[in-house]
Structure formats: structure tokens, C-alpha cells
């Protein structure tokens, strides 16, 4: 098993049990998980966060950065090997040794960790600049929902996949869902700096950006079900929407997600359902979706 691990799960005994159960169980780390570990008071947080992984260094897989993965074709992205940073994965054992040395007092290695922490914090703080745009996009989509749709979305006692199962039973709601995902994805493909050409039609479903659009749409509908973006602080939108969407997107290429965050788990579950039930095979609308564009969506950074 290869499961993507959220930063909030790194200190969990469940992670230790998962890795101890079999040497064929791997923890998959994204760049956002790494940034979350480094940010803030680095020397206080990183040792605790990485303690379990340092005991199983051969069972850790490091992925390439989101910017790089966004530029992969669908054919390459669907192959896990193209998502993996072979160098960082191979050198993770050495990183663990350096981490232990830094914890024992190696000042040079501590300074390296602090520099990485400053870079991670700066990158995550920069994401706050996109939050007003994301909030306005959420509010705009809220206004286009019918009363029946809002009633379905706000039945919080039902798991996310069941909500989407109910939505796609209604032809108009299904059409709106596919149109919205197409528009978000088209906008991201148009604006993302790593995309140099439009993906080939059969490969669209497997590109990171298209799956990011699906996960983002699930997150937006969950936000609508919670009453919109108006009450959410920018930090909450960043952590609960952008970062959770990023990690959930990577998880769709592997065997699931390990997270202590119910919202992140539901975004992943909803996206997996839509990939399986709505976007499993190229439907008619894929022939025209690339010509659509909608501005104002937070792109994967």
C-alpha cells in the first residue's frame, strides 16, 4: 500500500501501526506536507513530526513538487513512478540521520532546517494572497445553486459520496456539476505556468490539474453546504481548502489518504466517487470543455 500522509497524521500511532504492519506499506509525502512540517517554529515541530518516519526510512516515498506535477501529461501522471522524486526518496535515510544529528545539537544542520522553515513559511503565507479570489468564487457558485441543490448539500449527516450520488441522479444538477468542473479545469490549464500545451483528450482525466479541479469543486460544494465563504478566515480557507485539496488530489493517484482531518478525508472520498462515477470514461462534453474558461480560481501552487 502507498498512502498519502497529511501533516496532522505524522505523529499518530495509527501511522506507526500502518508502517509496522508490513514493510510493503509506504508513507507518501507531498511538498505541502513537508511545508507544513517545516513552517513556524521549525526546530520545535520537525523532530516530533518526523519521529515515526525516521524509524521507517525505507518506507517513505517523496513526491515531486506540485509545480512539476502540474506539467505532466495525463499518461505520465497516472503512472506513480512519474510522480515520485527518486533522488529525495533514495536520500531520505540520510536526511533522517541529519535530522537526528541536528536534534543532538549540530548547529550547521539546525541552520539548514531553519532556512527550509523560513522558505516554507513564506510560501504558505504567500498563498493568503489568493484567498479573496477563492472566497469570491465560492460565493459566486453559491448563488448559482438551486434550492433543491442547497438542501442536498446541507444535509450534513450524510457522507460526502452519498451527497454526490444524490446530486448526479438529477440531470440538471449533473450537467451543472460537469460544466463547473470543466470551467475550473479550463481556467487552471490556461493560467498555470507549468502547462505548455493543452492535454490530449483521452489523457485529460488523469492530469493533476483536472483532478485538482474535481477536488477543488468538492471542497467548494462542502463550503457552500457550510454556508459559504463569508465566515471563513483567509487562514482557514488556505488550510482547509487549498492545502486539503492539494493533498487529496495526490491521494487519488495512490491507495488513499491518511489524515486526522475529516474535511480532507471527505474531499478525497468525494473526488474518488466523481472520478469513478462521473469522469470514469471520456463523455461527450470532453470534446468541448477545453474551449471553456472561467477566471478567478485558486490554482495549485
SULHU-V449310 format. One record per residue. N is the residue number from 1. RES is the residue in one letter. NEAR is the number of other C-alpha atoms within 10 Angstrom. Layout:
n = [N N]
res = [RES RES]
near = [NEAR NEAR]
This chain:
n = [1 2 3 4 5 6 7 8 9 10 11 12 13 14 15 16 17 18 19 20 21 22 23 24 25 26 27 28 29 30 31 32 33 34 35 36 37 38 39 40 41 42 43 44 45 46 47 48 49 50 51 52 53 54 55 56 57 58 59 60 61 62 63 64 65 66 67 68 69 70 71 72 73 74 75 76 77 78 79 80 81 82 83 84 85 86 87 88 89 90 91 92 93 94 95 96 97 98 99 100 101 102 103 104 105 106 107 108 109 110 111 112 113 114 115 116 117 118 119 120 121 122 123 124 125 126 127 128 129 130 131 132 133 134 135 136 137 138 139 140 141 142 143 144 145 146 147 148 149 150 151 152 153 154 155 156 157 158 159 160 161 162 163 164 165 166 167 168 169 170 171 172 173 174 175 176 177 178 179 180 181 182 183 184 185 186 187 188 189 190 191 192 193 194 195 196 197 198 199 200 201 202 203 204 205 206 207 208 209 210 211 212 213 214 215 216 217 218 219 220 221 222 223 224 225 226 227 228 229 230 231 232 233 234 235 236 237 238 239 240 241 242 243 244 245 246 247 248 249 250 251 252 253 254 255 256 257 258 259 260 261 262 263 264 265 266 267 268 269 270 271 272 273 274 275 276 277 278 279 280 281 282 283 284 285 286 287 288 289 290 291 292 293 294 295 296 297 298 299 300 301]
res = [X X X X X X X X X X X X X X X X X X X X X X X X X X X X X X X X X X X X X X X X X X X X X X X X X X X X X X X X X X X X X X X X X X X X X X X X X X X X X X X X X X X X X X X X X X X X X X X X X X X X X X X X X X X X X X X X X X X X X X X X X X X X X X X X X X X X X X X X X X X X X X X X X X X X X X X X X X X X X X X X X X X X X X X X X X X X X X X X X X X X X X X X X X X X X X X X X X X X X X X X X X X X X X X X X X X X X X X X X X X X X X X X X X X X X X X X X X X X X X X X X X X X X X X X X X X X X X X X X X X X X X X X X X X X X X X X X X X X X X X X X X X X X X X X X X X X X X X X X X X X X]
near = [15 19 23 28 23 28 23 15 18 23 15 15 11 13 19 17 11 17 21 14 10 11 12 12 15 22 24 25 22 23 17 22 21 19 20 22 24 25 22 17 13 20 18 11 14 20 18 13 20 18 16 18 21 20 14 17 20 17 21 22 23 22 23 19 15 20 15 13 21 23 21 21 20 21 16 16 20 19 13 13 11 16 22 19 14 15 11 16 21 15 13 20 19 14 15 19 13 16 21 17 15 19 16 10 10 13 12 10 16 19 13 12 19 17 14 17 23 17 15 22 19 14 15 19 13 12 19 18 13 17 21 16 14 23 23 16 18 21 17 12 15 20 10 11 16 10 9 10 18 16 12 16 23 17 13 13 7 11 12 23 19 13 18 23 16 14 19 18 10 12 10 10 18 17 12 16 19 18 15 18 21 24 20 25 29 22 23 25 24 18 14 16 13 14 19 11 10 12 20 12 14 13 16 20 22 23 21 26 29 24 27 27 29 30 33 28 24 26 25 24 24 21 23 20 18 15 16 20 21 11 10 15 12 19 14 15 21 22 16 17 26 26 22 26 30 27 29 31 26 27 25 23 20 16 13 19 24 25 23 15 14 9 17 25 22 20 28 29 23 26 31 24 18 22 18 11 13 18 18 13 12 14 9 8 12 17 11 10 17 19 12 15 17 15 14 16 22 23 20 19 18]
